[in-house]
Amino acid sequence: MMSSKVINEFVIPKCMGKAFKVRKGQLFRVIEIEGKQVASLMFFNANNYKEQFMAEFSGGLNYFHPSGLGSHYRLSKLYSKVPYENVMLSVTHNKIGDHFLGPHCTKKMMEIWGAPGHRSCSDNFSDALREFGLRHEDIYSPSTLNAFANVQIDPQGDGTINIDPPRSEKGDFIEFQAEMDVLVAVSVCPDDKSAMNDHSCKAIKIQILDFPQ
Ligand SMILES: [Zn+2]
């Protein structure tokens, strides 16, 4: 198998967002620069922005994927929303394996957490998507793939949702391969209120890799 080469890399500063395109077949990595920092990810078909990542159902669709193991699954395929339901990306490296398919932080969450006006992932996505002519209200579902998020649903069997500090350390990364041309929007989560980012915001590095001809 041919080895991939980094063709572009950049740092998204702490508390900021960025959108970029990845061509079908290319890989991209979301890399921890310091560790314990969550990156919230949205995906769009780069040729039809109506076809968007469907975080809520990607968990269930992976459960039934041949790579699913018993009652547990390890995320391997990311699907677009109904009615499309196409595989948008494959997960090709995920050593840490922690992620949360669910909401990102919002203005209202910050208000409830006692920090009205605090920057949230909503602000990051709005800024990042504006460059591509999209507004946050154009998003079918605001649920995201929250990479490195250490969220546990109901660990004590009492319905509690725990947010623990990420287990990811400097240099850890999650890697995806694009199964179609995709627009990727990343929010480097600005939440220093909960344990989501271990109470301090850090930057995230992105690498885009291609297979030389
Ligand atoms: Zn956030």
Residues whose N, C-alpha, C, O or C-beta is under 5 A from the ligand:
A	BS01	ZN	H104 C105 C121 C189 P190 D191
